[in-house]
Amino acid sequence: MDKINGYISAWAGANLSYAGRAELVKSVLQGVECFWLTILPIPAGVKAKIVQLCRNFLWSGSCNSHKTPLVSWKEATLSKEEGGLGIRDIKAWNKALISKTLWDIQAKKDTIWVQWVHQIYMRSTGFWEYKCKTGDSPLIKQIISLRDEIIVATHNKEEAVQLISQWTSNGKFHSKTTYDYFRPRRAKLAWTKMVWQSFIAPKHSIILWLGLKEKLLTKDKLQGVIEDMSCPLCRVEDETIDHLFFCCRIANEVCFWVYVEMTTIDTAMEQPKKITNVGGSKFQNSTSGFKRWGRRSPFIRYGVPMISLTVFGALGLGHLLQGSTQLKCAVKIFEGKSFV
């Protein structure tokens, strides 16, 4: 616990994006594949504390902050294809690591410790028939409990052996494959294909991910906290996720010139194939438009009410002007045009 806390705390002062924090959390949880987690079940209190540290750091940048998470930890631990961030579930990860010890015992691996276990606990019975006794160690009880869980899931011993055999190759145990078996699952979501693209910067992908989940703190979610609910770009309608990214007149003009036709979060989620077929570079340009979320501060601070070269730069779309005659013409047309 102290090591994990120290590792995360060392980065608490760094100005990391959500993507940077997510990667750091992943490295912490994946890095706990150490001797102790392989041979000891993690107490529930310790699991809860690890989750608390990682969750706080992910959403606030500090281990000690109790900022309300934008997305639940349960959702964050789903795979990216299922709508999560691919962060490992600590309970399933512990089971995956304990499974390595289970495999060693049932396979009678040639080690002193495995030989000792068979001599002390299983002298008169096999691993698959052994029943725990009151005085057995917590590790043995955990291994047998895990064995029984696998047998129930596969219906019999033979299929259980066949299952855990799939977790090894050439005599080497694969914790990643085992974790994939134990981790929580949900149905795969089509829209995730357009979020996690190799040509999209991770920090942009997470903003897009939060937007599609309608978790970004647009002004409509801050009623009672702030008075001005108007969109910082057009100053006409109230700011919502759909309005900011799709319905705002300034956003619509920008999206038109990069060949993206979407009107709401729902339509964006319903047609990922159509969007990705626009082409790699064009889709990259369109997703860069989501940087307007992070770049809307100048509009809030200075109240810029027109689309211009300055607006394109503030939206993070200035790079589009470098090689696009069409966009340059569009900007000249819109230069000085007020949308208020």
N, C-alpha and C positions, 0 to 999 in steps of 0.2 A: 504494500500500500504506500509506504513512504517513497519508494522508488518511483512509482507511477505518479504520485502527487508532485514529487520534485521535478520529474521530467516534463509534466504539463505546465507546472508553475514557471519553469524556466522560460517558457514561450508566452507567458501571460501578458507581458508588456509589449510584445511584437504586434505590429499593425498587420495582422493576417486577415485575409478574406475568409468567407465561409468555407471556400474550397480548400484553402490552406489549413484551416483548423480541422476540417474533416479528414484530410490526409494525415495530419498529426495524430488525431484520435485513432485512426486506423493503425498507424504504426505502433501506437502504445498498446492497443488491444491485441494486435498480431504479434507484438514483441513479448507478450507475457507467456509465450510458449517456453517456459523455463522448467527446471527440474521440479519445483514445488507444485506447479499446476498440473504436471503430468502424473504425480503420485498422490496428490491430495485433492479431495473435493473442496470447492470454495464455499465457505459458510454464506448463508443468505445475506447476512449483514454486510459482509465484505463485497459481495456482488453488487448490492445496492449502493455502497459507497463508491465503487469503481464507476458505476453507471452515472452517479450524481456528479462526480468529478469531470467525466468526459462530456456529459450533457451540458453542464454549466460552461465549460470551456468552448464547446462548439457554438453555442448561441450567444455568449457574452464576451468570450475571450479571456475569462477569468474563472479559476476553479471555485472561488468563493462567492461568486455572484449567483443570485437566484432569479435571474431574468426569465420570464415565461418563455418556454421554447416555442418557436414558430411551428415546428412539426414534432409530434411525439417521438420519443426514443424508440418505441415499438415500430413505428413506420420507418425511422431512419435506419434500423437494422435489417430491413428487407433488402433484397438484391436490387440493383439499379433497374433491371428489367421488370421488377414487380412494384416499382414506384418508390424505392428507398434510396439510400446513399451507399449501400453495400458495407456499412459498418457491422462488424461482427457482434452477434448476440453473445454476451459473456457466459450465459448459462449453457448454450449450445456448444460454445467453444471449449468450456471446461469438460463437457461430456466427450467431445471429440478427442481431447488430450488424454482423458482417462481411458478411452477406448484403446489407445495404444498399449497401455498396461494390460488391459483385458486381452488383447490379441497375443501379447507375449506369454501370458499365463496359459491360455488355451492351446497355444502352439508349442508350449513347453520349450520356450527359447532357452538356449544354452547359456544362462547366466546364473551366478550364485544366488541372486535374490529370487528368481523364478523357481529355482530348485528348492530354496528354503520354503517358499510359499506352498509348494506341492508336498513337501515333507511335513510341514506343521499343520496345514489346513486340509489337505486333500490326499492324505496317505491312503485312506480306505475308499475313496470315491473320486470320480472324475470331476472336471471343472463344470461340466454342464449339468451334473446331478447334485452338486454341493449345495447345502442349505446353511445359511448363516446361523451362528450361535450368539448368545448374549455377549460373550467376552471377545468376539472378533474385533479386529481393528476397524476404524472408520473407513479406511481405504478398501478393505476386503468387502465390507458391507456395501460401499458405493459401487464397486465392480460387479458384485452379484446383483444388485438392484438394476444396474445398467444391462446386465445380461438378461434378466427377466423382462425388461422393457423391450429388448430386441426380439426375444422369443415371442412375446405377445404380438408384436407388430408383424412378425413373419409367420406366426402360427405354429411353428415347430422348430426343433433343434436343427434339423438338416438345412432348412432354409435360412436359419440364423447363421449357420456356419458359412453358407454360400454368400450371404450378404456381406459379412465382415471380410470374406476373402476378396471381395471387390474393392476393399479399402487398401489393398496391398498390391504391389507389383514387383517382381524380382526380389521378394523378401523384404521390401521396404514399405513401411506403413506411411500412408498419405493422410495427414491431418486435414488438409483442405477438402479432400473428397468426403471424409468422415463428417466434417462440419456441415457440408452441403446436405447430408442426410438428416442431421439433427436440427438444423436451423428452421425458424418459422417460415412459412411459405404463404404466398397469395398468388392469385392469377396474374399472368404477365399482362402488362399494359402496352398497347400499341404506341401511345404517344411518347414513351420513353426513348424510342428509337431516334426521335429527332432531337432529343435533349443531349444524350451522351454520344456525341459525334467526335471523332478524333481531331477534326479540324476546328472545333469550338473550344476556346479557352475554358478550363474548368470553372473559373470564377463566373464566367458568363452562363455556363450550363446550370450552375446552382441557382442563379437568379431566375433563369428560365424555368427550372424545376419548381422553385417556390411560387413563381407566377402561375404556372399551370395548376398548382395545388391551391391557388388563391390564398396564399399565406403571407404575401408581402404586405407590409403595414402601410397601405395606402390610406389617404385621409378619411375615407369612409369607415375605416376600422378604428379611428381615433376620435370618434364622436364623444364629446364630453371632456376630452383632453385638450383639443384645439378648437378654435372658433372658425377659422377660415377653412372651408371644405372645398374650395374651388381648385380646379386642376392648375398646377403651376406653369403649364405650357400654354394653354389657350385662355385660361381665366374665364371660361364661359360656364362649363358644367362642373359638377362635383367630381372629385377624383376617386375613381374606382380602378380596379385592375383592368377590367375590360375597356374602360374609357382611356386609361393612360396608354395602353399598348395598341389598341385597335380603333376606338371610337373618337378619340381626340382628333380634331381637324388637322392639326400639325402632324400628328403621328400618321394619319391616313395619307397625307401628301408625301411624307417620307417613304412609307411602305409602298406606295404606288410606283415610285421610281426604282424600287429594287424588286419589282415583280412579285410581291407577296400579297395575296388577297385573303385576309382573315378579318373577321369582324368581332369575334368574342373568343374567350378562353376555350369555350366548348367547341367552336369550329376548329380551333387550332389543334385540339386533342382528337377530333374526329377524323382529320385528314392528314396524318403524318406522312403517308406515302406520297400524296400529291405534293406536299411541301418539299420533301427531300428530293423529289424528282426534278425540282427546279434546277438543280445542279450544285455541286460542292461549293464553288466560289460565291455564287449568288445566294445560296442559303446561308453561307457564313456571313455575308454582308447583312442579310436580313436579321439574323440572330444577333448581330452586333447592335442592332437597334434596341435590344433589351438593355443595353448599357444606359439607356435613357433613365432607367430606374435609379442608378447610382449617380447619374449626371444631372438629375433634375434640380439639385441643390441651387445652382446658379439662378434658375428660374424662380425658385422660392425666395432666394436672397435678394436678387436684383429686379425680379419681375419683368424679364425680357419677354415682350409680347409679340414677336414677329419671327418668321422663319427666314434665316439668312445664313451666310457663311459662319457667323458666330453661333447660330443655333445648331448647325450641323456639327460644329466642333464641340459644343457643349453636350450634344447627344452622343458623342463618341462615334460620329459617322463621317468625320472629316476625311478619312482615308478613301471613302467612296469617290470623292471629287477628283482624286489624282488621275484616274484613268477613265472617267465617264463623262463624255461630252454631253450626254443627255441630262445627267444630274447637274452639270455646270450651267446648262441652259435653264434648268428648272430653278436653280438658286437665283439666277439673274431675274427670272420672271417674278419669283417670290420676294426678292430683295425689297425691303421697305413695305411689304404687304402686311398689314395688321390683321390679326385674327381675333382681336378682342371685340 
